[in-house]
């Protein structure tokens, strides 16, 4: 199974993760608006991970943000 870091999972969770193909498309569309090179790189790595996994593997992922640190109330 493909592993996602906390940083990657936090980023994934700002998108609608109900469908793998839609998630990939939304993340690709968002790349156009990203100015930070590190954020672009992380997003491209996430997209590559999703493309490498099967739909069954995708459906087994729990998209729960880890939030590490102080939570905003």
C-alpha positions as CSV (number, residue, x, y, z in Angstrom):
1,X,0.0,0.0,0.0
2,X,1.2,3.5,-0.8
3,X,1.9,5.7,2.2
4,X,1.1,9.4,2.5
5,X,2.9,11.7,4.9
6,X,1.0,13.9,7.3
7,X,1.8,16.9,5.1
8,X,0.5,15.1,2.1
9,X,-2.7,14.0,3.8
10,X,-3.4,17.5,5.1
11,X,-3.1,18.8,1.5
12,X,-5.3,16.0,0.1
13,X,-8.0,16.7,2.6
14,X,-8.7,20.2,1.2
15,X,-9.9,18.5,-2.0
16,X,-13.0,16.3,-2.6
17,X,-11.5,12.9,-2.2
18,X,-14.7,10.9,-3.0
19,X,-13.4,9.9,-6.5
20,X,-9.8,9.2,-7.5
21,X,-10.1,10.6,-11.0
22,X,-11.9,13.8,-9.8
23,X,-9.3,14.3,-7.0
24,X,-6.4,14.0,-9.5
25,X,-8.1,16.4,-11.9
26,X,-8.8,18.9,-9.1
27,X,-5.2,18.7,-7.9
28,X,-3.9,19.2,-11.4
29,X,-6.1,22.2,-11.9
30,X,-4.9,23.7,-8.6
31,X,-1.3,23.4,-9.7
32,X,-1.9,26.4,-12.0
33,X,-2.6,28.6,-9.1
34,X,0.2,27.5,-6.8
35,X,3.1,29.9,-6.5
36,X,5.2,27.9,-4.0
37,X,7.6,25.5,-5.6
38,X,7.6,23.1,-2.6
39,X,3.8,22.9,-2.6
40,X,3.8,22.3,-6.3
41,X,6.3,19.5,-5.9
42,X,4.3,17.9,-3.0
43,X,1.1,18.1,-5.1
44,X,2.8,16.5,-8.2
45,X,4.1,13.7,-6.0
46,X,0.7,13.0,-4.6
47,X,-0.8,12.9,-8.1
48,X,1.8,10.4,-9.1
49,X,1.0,8.2,-6.1
50,X,-2.7,8.3,-6.9
51,X,-2.0,7.4,-10.6
52,X,0.1,4.4,-9.4
53,X,-2.7,2.9,-7.2
54,X,-5.7,0.9,-8.2
55,X,-9.3,2.1,-7.5
56,X,-9.5,-0.6,-4.8
57,X,-6.4,0.8,-3.0
58,X,-7.8,4.3,-3.3
59,X,-11.1,3.2,-1.8
60,X,-9.3,1.7,1.2
61,X,-7.8,5.1,2.2
62,X,-9.3,7.0,5.1
63,X,-9.0,10.7,4.2
64,X,-8.7,12.1,7.7
65,X,-6.4,15.0,8.2
66,X,-3.8,14.4,10.9
67,X,-3.5,18.1,11.8
68,X,-0.3,17.7,13.7
69,X,0.0,20.7,16.1
70,X,-2.5,23.2,17.4
71,X,-6.0,22.9,15.9
72,X,-7.9,26.0,15.0
73,X,-11.3,26.3,16.7
